[in-house]
Amino acid sequence: MGVFAEIGSNALLFLLVFGMSATVDIGHMKEQLSNKRAFLTGLFLQFVILPFLGFAVVKVLFLPAPLGLTLLVVTSSPGGSYSNWWCSLFNADLALSVAMTAISTILSVAMLPWNLYIYASNAYQSDESVMEHLNWSALFISLFIVILAIGLGLFCSANVNSPKFNRLANRFGSLAGIALILFSTLLPTGGGGEQDDNDSGIVEVWEQSWYFYVGVASPCILGLLFANVMTTKGVKLDKPERV
């Protein structure tokens, strides 16, 4: 990824998380911070179930290392940005989502390397240098950006205390979310599909092999199914909290 692409994606990520965080009602968020059942359920799904699902997909589809490692990074990363955005769009519990993002992002400083070490090492046992391929600095920069955006967003929401500001922040964050999707989709990537004629290894998202799309979609779909069953039939969270 070029410098421009990295700066652009990080800037949009900050704006998205800031916009969603600045929308949160601080009073409601304080109430949700004592919701231990919801937090423990979310952390279990985030750091136990989802990384395992990513590992299972890598093994079942025999994904090559560049694509497989990327998938493991995504499934081992904390929830954030887009989860907050979806909660806002579907009128779910945004305060719980932002609080969950903050806690999981802080915990991911330890859990992300731990899960990656376990699953990447077992998925690619023949490649002893597999962990060296990961861009650790970029990963932790993204974590820092999310934590900073949440902190500033909540600070603004608490101090401005204006419904108009909350609405503007929500719209601003939504536009940043759409822009980030378009930016990520149109940005050329490498490693997942067949190399093009110039052997650069750079391919567009829509030019990937079939296992790229199956691999990306499978952990999301399986994770959603498992989470809905667990939160509905198991711990029985309120409907807005299940999202």
N, C-alpha and C positions, 0 to 999 in steps of 0.2 A: 504494500500500500504506500502510495506516495505521501509526501509531507502534507500537501494540500488536502488530500482525501482524509488523512488522519485528523487534521485540525478541523476540517469541516464536519466530520462525523461526531467528534467530541463536542464541538460547539452546539450542534443540534441536540445531542444527548443532554447536555447541560440545560438548554432551553426547555426541552420536553419535561425533564424531571422537575426543574424549577417551577414551570407553569402548573404542573399537577400538584406539587407540594404547596404552592401559594393558594391553591383552591381549598385546601383542607380547613375545616372548622376546628380550631385548636381545642375547644371544650370537648368536642366529640372524640378527638384524638386522645386526650388525656383519659377519657373513659375507656377507650379501647386498649390502652397500654396495660390495663389490669386483666385483659381477656386472655388468660394463660392458655386456655384450651385451644383457642384459635391460633395463637402464636406457636404453640408446640406442634400442632397439626401442620401448619405451614412450613415450619423448619424441618419437620420429618419428611414431608413431601419434597421440599427444595433440596435438601442435602443428602437424602438417603435414596428415595424412590427415583427421582429424575436422573441423577448420575448413573444409577444402575440401568435404567431404561436406555440411556445413551450408549452405555457399554454393551448391552444386549444387542442393540441394533448394529453396532460396529462389528460384533462377532458374527451375527447371523448373515449380514450382507457382505462380509469380508471386505469392508471398506478400506481403500488404500490409506496410508498414514496421513497424508496432508488433509484429506477430507475427514477421516476418522478422528484425528486430533482436534480439528475445528469443532466437530460435533460434540466431543467430550468436553471441550472448553465451554461451549454454550450450555450444555446440560448440567455442568458443574458450577456454573456462575450463579450468583444470587439473582432473585427476581427483582425487577425494577422497571424503569422507563415505560416499556410497553404494557406491563401488567397494570401500572397506575393509569395509563391511558385507557385501556380496555375497561377498567373499573369505572372511570369517568363516563365513558360512552354508554355503558349499560346500566348506569345508575346503581352500581354496587357500592360496597362500603369503602370509599376512597381513603378515609382516615386510617382504617385498618391496613389497607394496601400500602400506604406511604410508610406507616410505622413498621410494617413487616419488611418493606424494602430497606429501611434504615438499619434494622437489627440484622437482617440477613447479609447486608453488604459489609457490616462490621465483622460479623462472624466469618465471612468468606475470606478474610485476610488469612485465616488458618485453614478453613474447610476447602477452599478452592485448590490450593496446592496439594492438600492431603488427598482429595478425591482424584485429582489428575494423576498424582503419583501412583495411586492404587490401580486405577482403571487403565491409564495409558500404558503402564508397565506390563499389565496382564494382557492387554489387547495386542501389543506389539512386542512380544518377548524376544524376538530375534533381533530387534533393533535396540541396542543398549543405549544409544544416544537419543532416543525418542524424546526425552524431556528437554533436551538441549534445543530442539526445534521450536519450542514455544517462546513467544515474545512476552516474557514476564513483565517487562517495563510497561508495555502497552496495556496489559491486563490490569495492573495496579493503578495506572493512570486513570483508567475508566472507573475503577472503584472509588478513587479519590474524587473524581468529578461528580459521581452520583451522590456521595456523602455531602460534598460541598453544596450541590444544588438543593438537596433536601433541607439542609440547615438554613440556607438563605431563603428558600421558599417559605418554610415554616416561620422564620423570623419576620418576614414581610407580612405574612397572613396575620400573625399575632399583633403586630404593631400598627399596620395600616387599618385593620379592622373595618373593612368596607366591602359590602356585597358587590359593588360595582367593580372594585379591584379584583375580587375573587373571580367574577365572570370574565373579565379581560384576561386574567392570568390563565384561566381554563382554555379560552379560545386561542391564546398565544401558544400554550403548550400543545394543543391539538394540531395547530398548523405546523409546529416544529416536528410533531410525530409523523405527520403526513410527509413532510419534507425529508425526514430521516429515512422513511421507507423508500421513497423515490431515489434518494441519494444512494442508499445501499443496493437497491435493485439495479440501477444503471451503472454502478461502479464495477469495472471488470475484476474478476477474481481468478485464482489459479488453483490447480491441484485437484479439482473434483472430477473433471471430465477428460475427454480426449484432447490432446494438444492440437493446436491449429497448425497450419502449413508452415508458419515461420518458426515453429518449435519454441515459441516463447513461453508456452504453458499458461498463457493468459486467455481466459475464456469468459464469455458473458454468462449471466445467471441462466438465461434461457437456452444456452448451448451445452449444458451439462448432461451427463449420462443419466439414464433412468434411475440408477440407484442413488443419485444425489437427491432427487426429489422425494423418493421413498424414505431415505435416511433422515432427511430434514423433517419430514412430516410425522414419521412414526413416533418418536418420543413425545411430541406435542399431543398427538391424538391419544396415545396410550396414557400419558400423564393426566390429561383432562378426564378421561374415563375413570381412572383409578381415583383421582381426587374427588370427583363428584360422588362416586359410590361411597368413599370413606367419609366425606363430610355430610352426606345425606343419611346413610344407613348406619354409619359407625358413630362418630362423635356428635352428629346431629347439630351442626352449626345453623345459625339463622340463614335464610336464603341470600341476603346481600353479602354475607361473610363468605359464602362458598366460592364466589368468583375469585 
